[in-house]
Amino acid sequence: MDKVTAKAEKDRMISESESALDGLIREGARKMLQAALDNEVFEYLEKMKGRRTKKGLREVVRNGHLPERDIISGAGPLRIRQQRVRGRDSGIRFTSCILPPFLRRVPSVDALIPVLYLKGISTSDFSEALEAILGPHAAGLSATNIVRLKEGWKAEYEAWARRDLTDKRYVYWWVDGIYFNVRLEPERPCMLVIMGALADGTKELVAVWDGIRESKASWQEVMRDLKARGLRESPKLAVGDGALGFWAALEEEYPSVREQRCWVHSVPRRAQTNEVRCPHAGKTSRPASLGQMVEA
């Protein structure tokens, strides 16, 4: 057998093995989900077995199955058949907590869609991209559905951006301007981001704002919006890089806040220009070593 034929045979065996492995994983996931759904119905019926009709019959009983449906998961499409439950007289209805009605995709797939979108996948290319990830039967993810999901994300963001902050008391702020490579305008777009820490240590995303670079005016717009939504009490400490726009805006809007330069930004820059004295006399640390310390 020549080398070309041997390689082709090897590739064929690998492809068949991977296909069989994908099928095995998908079937295992389907069986586990089906067993969980059946067990959920069994536990519900056991809990309700004491309820009786006027004729002494069990009030809550099985009543066949719902139509089969495909659930899009990270392992690919899983065909599921749910049991139907009904109340004889009272009209009791059972709703699965594992697989709610009309659910067509598991949450992990819904989380995958915005990631692909942010990575630059166009609406028209989503079906092809998801088919490569989830298999050839990844239904329910057409361009129309992607547009509808995008509208949902927009509505969720707008509701979040208008939320009331009257009861919030942040101890720390971490701020930064994040630049994206997407060239929608002559200048790279910049998102102004504030992370906050509450008194109990809980971290929250405070603001995400579309700014013009990291200018003072843009940061003031962010802070004034926070004030307008009820954030009157300033944090104790703000941590950020050397962008002067934020610090100038902070001085005007929240003048009592203490300032701290972010070590991730400041230490490597110092290490590039100066040797940093070690505690032991006669020894200095090299910039490369200091950079490794920061990364660690």
C-alpha positions as CSV (number, residue, x, y, z in Angstrom):
1,M,0.0,0.0,0.0
2,D,1.6,3.3,-1.1
3,K,1.8,6.3,1.3
4,V,-1.1,8.2,-0.4
5,T,-3.5,5.3,0.0
6,A,-2.3,4.6,3.5
7,K,-3.0,8.2,4.5
8,A,-6.4,8.2,2.9
9,E,-7.3,5.0,4.8
10,K,-6.1,6.5,8.0
11,D,-8.1,9.7,7.5
12,R,-11.2,7.6,6.7
13,M,-10.8,5.6,9.9
14,I,-10.3,8.7,12.0
15,S,-13.4,10.3,10.4
16,E,-15.5,7.2,11.1
17,S,-14.2,7.0,14.6
18,E,-15.0,10.7,15.3
19,S,-18.5,10.3,13.8
20,A,-19.2,7.2,15.9
21,L,-17.9,9.0,19.0
22,D,-20.1,12.0,18.3
23,G,-23.1,9.7,17.9
24,L,-22.3,7.9,21.2
25,I,-22.0,11.2,23.1
26,R,-25.3,12.5,21.6
27,E,-27.1,9.2,22.4
28,G,-25.8,9.2,25.9
29,A,-26.9,12.8,26.5
30,R,-30.4,12.0,25.0
31,K,-30.8,8.9,27.3
32,M,-29.8,10.9,30.4
33,L,-32.2,13.7,29.6
34,Q,-35.0,11.3,28.8
35,A,-34.4,9.4,32.1
36,A,-34.4,12.7,34.1
37,L,-37.7,13.8,32.5
38,D,-39.3,10.4,33.2
39,N,-38.1,10.5,36.8
40,E,-39.4,14.0,37.3
41,V,-42.9,12.8,36.2
42,F,-42.6,9.8,38.5
43,E,-41.7,11.9,41.5
44,Y,-44.5,14.3,40.8
45,L,-47.1,11.5,40.6
46,E,-45.8,10.0,43.9
47,K,-46.1,13.4,45.6
48,M,-49.7,13.7,44.3
49,K,-50.8,10.1,44.8
50,G,-52.8,10.9,48.0
51,R,-55.2,13.2,46.1
52,R,-58.4,11.4,45.1
53,T,-61.5,12.2,43.0
54,K,-65.0,11.9,44.4
55,K,-65.1,8.4,43.0
56,G,-61.9,7.4,44.9
57,L,-59.7,7.4,41.8
58,R,-56.2,9.0,41.7
59,E,-56.7,12.6,40.8
60,V,-53.4,13.1,38.9
61,V,-52.4,10.4,36.3
62,R,-50.3,9.9,33.3
63,N,-52.0,10.7,30.0
64,G,-49.9,9.5,27.1
65,H,-47.0,11.5,25.7
66,L,-46.5,14.9,24.1
67,P,-45.3,15.0,20.5
68,E,-41.6,14.3,20.1
69,R,-39.4,17.4,19.7
70,D,-35.7,18.1,19.1
71,I,-33.7,20.0,21.7
72,I,-30.6,21.7,20.4
73,S,-27.8,21.1,22.9
74,G,-24.0,21.3,22.9
75,A,-23.9,17.7,21.9
76,G,-26.2,18.3,19.0
77,P,-29.9,17.8,18.5
78,L,-31.6,15.4,21.1
79,R,-35.0,13.9,20.3
80,I,-37.1,13.9,23.4
81,R,-40.6,12.4,24.2
82,Q,-42.2,13.9,27.3
83,Q,-44.9,12.2,29.3
84,R,-48.2,14.0,29.6
85,V,-49.8,14.4,33.1
86,R,-53.4,15.5,33.8
87,G,-55.8,16.0,36.6
88,R,-59.1,14.1,36.2
89,D,-61.4,16.7,37.7
90,S,-59.4,19.6,39.1
91,G,-57.6,20.5,35.8
92,I,-54.2,20.3,37.5
93,R,-51.4,20.8,34.9
94,F,-47.8,19.5,35.3
95,T,-45.0,21.6,33.9
96,S,-41.4,20.2,33.8
97,C,-38.8,22.2,35.6
98,I,-36.1,20.5,33.5
99,L,-37.6,21.1,30.1
100,P,-40.1,23.9,30.1
101,P,-42.7,24.1,27.3
102,F,-41.6,25.6,23.9
103,L,-37.9,25.3,24.9
104,R,-35.9,24.5,21.8
105,R,-32.3,25.2,22.8
106,V,-30.4,24.6,26.1
107,P,-29.0,27.8,27.7
108,S,-25.4,26.9,26.8
109,V,-26.4,27.2,23.1
110,D,-28.1,30.5,23.7
111,A,-24.9,31.7,25.3
112,L,-22.9,30.5,22.3
113,I,-24.9,32.7,19.9
114,P,-23.9,36.1,21.2
115,V,-20.2,34.9,21.5
116,L,-20.2,34.0,17.8
117,Y,-22.0,37.3,17.0
118,L,-19.4,39.3,18.9
119,K,-16.6,37.4,17.1
120,G,-17.8,38.8,13.8
121,I,-20.1,36.0,12.5
122,S,-22.7,37.7,10.2
123,T,-26.4,36.9,10.5
124,S,-26.4,35.0,7.2
125,D,-23.5,32.8,8.2
126,F,-24.9,31.7,11.6
127,S,-26.7,28.6,10.3
128,E,-23.5,27.3,8.6
129,A,-21.4,28.1,11.7
130,L,-23.8,26.5,14.1
131,E,-24.2,23.4,11.9
132,A,-20.4,22.9,12.1
133,I,-20.6,23.0,15.9
134,L,-23.9,21.4,16.7
135,G,-24.4,19.0,13.8
136,P,-26.4,19.1,10.5
137,H,-29.8,19.2,12.2
138,A,-29.4,22.4,14.3
139,A,-32.8,23.6,13.5
140,G,-34.5,26.7,14.8
141,L,-31.4,28.9,14.3
142,S,-32.2,30.7,11.1
143,A,-31.2,34.2,10.2
144,T,-34.6,35.4,11.2
145,N,-34.3,33.8,14.7
146,I,-30.8,35.4,15.1
147,V,-32.3,38.8,14.4
148,R,-35.0,38.2,16.9
149,L,-32.5,37.1,19.5
150,K,-30.4,40.3,18.8
151,E,-33.6,42.4,19.4
152,G,-34.0,40.5,22.7
153,W,-30.4,41.2,23.8
154,K,-30.9,44.9,22.9
155,A,-34.1,45.1,25.0
156,E,-32.4,43.4,28.0
157,Y,-29.4,45.8,27.8
158,E,-31.6,48.8,27.6
159,A,-33.6,47.6,30.7
160,W,-30.3,47.0,32.6
161,A,-28.9,50.4,31.6
162,R,-32.0,52.1,33.0
163,R,-32.1,50.2,36.3
164,D,-32.5,52.1,39.6
165,L,-29.3,52.5,41.6
166,T,-30.7,54.4,44.6
167,D,-29.9,51.5,47.1
168,K,-26.5,50.8,45.7
169,R,-23.4,51.5,47.9
170,Y,-20.2,50.7,46.1
171,V,-16.9,50.6,48.0
172,Y,-14.6,50.1,45.0
173,W,-14.7,50.9,41.3
174,W,-12.5,49.4,38.7
175,V,-12.6,51.3,35.4
176,D,-11.2,50.9,31.9
177,G,-11.8,51.8,28.3
178,I,-12.0,48.7,26.0
179,Y,-11.2,49.2,22.3
180,F,-12.6,46.9,19.6
181,N,-11.1,46.0,16.3
182,V,-14.4,46.2,14.4
183,R,-13.9,49.2,12.1
184,L,-17.4,50.6,11.9
185,E,-16.1,54.2,12.1
186,P,-12.8,55.9,11.2
187,E,-11.7,55.6,14.9
188,R,-11.8,52.3,16.8
189,P,-15.0,52.2,19.0
190,C,-14.4,52.3,22.8
191,M,-16.6,50.9,25.5
192,L,-16.3,52.6,28.9
193,V,-16.7,50.0,31.6
194,I,-17.1,50.3,35.4
195,M,-17.0,47.3,37.7
196,G,-18.0,47.8,41.3
197,A,-17.7,46.0,44.6
198,L,-20.3,46.2,47.3
199,A,-19.6,46.3,51.1
200,D,-20.1,42.5,51.3
201,G,-17.5,41.9,48.5
202,T,-20.0,41.2,45.8
203,K,-18.8,42.4,42.4
204,E,-21.2,43.9,39.9
205,L,-21.0,45.4,36.5
206,V,-22.0,49.1,37.1
207,A,-21.9,50.6,33.6
208,V,-21.1,49.8,30.0
209,W,-21.1,53.0,27.9
210,D,-20.3,53.8,24.3
211,G,-17.7,56.5,24.5
212,I,-15.5,58.6,22.3
213,R,-12.1,57.2,23.2
214,E,-11.6,57.8,27.0
215,S,-12.3,61.5,27.0
216,K,-13.3,63.5,30.1
217,A,-16.6,64.3,28.5
218,S,-17.4,60.7,27.8
219,W,-16.6,59.6,31.4
220,Q,-18.6,62.5,32.8
221,E,-21.6,61.4,30.7
222,V,-21.3,57.9,32.3
223,M,-21.1,59.3,35.9
224,R,-23.9,61.8,35.4
225,D,-26.1,59.0,34.1
226,L,-25.3,57.0,37.3
227,K,-26.3,60.0,39.4
228,A,-29.5,60.5,37.5
229,R,-30.4,56.9,38.3
230,G,-29.9,57.3,42.0
231,L,-26.2,56.6,42.7
232,R,-25.5,59.6,45.0
233,E,-22.9,58.0,47.3
234,S,-19.5,57.8,45.8
235,P,-17.2,54.8,46.2
236,K,-14.2,55.0,48.6
237,L,-11.6,54.1,46.0
238,A,-11.4,54.0,42.2
239,V,-8.8,52.0,40.4
240,G,-7.8,52.6,36.7
241,D,-5.0,53.1,34.2
242,G,-3.3,56.3,33.2
243,A,-6.0,57.6,30.9
244,L,-6.4,61.1,32.1
245,G,-10.0,61.6,31.0
246,F,-11.5,59.4,33.7
247,W,-9.5,61.0,36.5
248,A,-10.5,64.5,35.4
249,A,-14.1,63.5,35.2
250,L,-14.0,61.8,38.6
251,E,-12.5,65.0,40.2
252,E,-15.5,67.0,39.1
253,E,-18.3,64.4,39.6
254,Y,-17.1,62.5,42.7
255,P,-14.3,64.6,44.2
256,S,-14.0,62.7,47.5
257,V,-13.0,59.4,45.9
258,R,-9.5,58.2,46.5
259,E,-7.5,57.3,43.4
260,Q,-5.2,54.3,42.7
261,R,-3.3,53.5,39.6
262,C,-3.9,49.9,38.4
263,W,-0.8,47.8,39.1
264,V,-1.3,45.7,36.0
265,H,-0.7,48.8,34.0
266,S,1.8,50.7,36.1
267,V,4.3,48.0,37.2
268,P,5.2,46.7,33.7
269,R,5.7,50.2,32.4
270,R,8.1,51.0,35.3
271,A,9.9,47.8,34.7
272,Q,10.5,48.7,31.1
273,T,12.3,52.0,32.0
274,N,13.8,51.3,35.5
275,E,15.4,48.6,37.5
276,V,13.3,47.9,40.6
277,R,15.3,47.5,43.8
278,C,14.9,44.1,45.6
279,P,14.7,43.9,49.4
280,H,18.2,42.3,49.4
281,A,21.1,44.7,49.2
282,G,23.0,44.6,46.0
283,K,20.4,42.9,43.9
284,T,18.0,44.3,41.3
285,S,15.2,42.6,39.5
286,R,15.2,42.6,35.7
287,P,12.1,43.9,33.8
288,A,11.4,40.4,32.5
289,S,11.2,38.9,35.9
290,L,8.9,41.7,37.2
291,G,6.6,41.2,34.2
292,Q,6.4,37.5,35.0
293,M,5.5,38.4,38.6
294,V,2.7,40.6,37.4
295,E,1.3,38.0,35.1
296,A,1.5,35.4,37.8
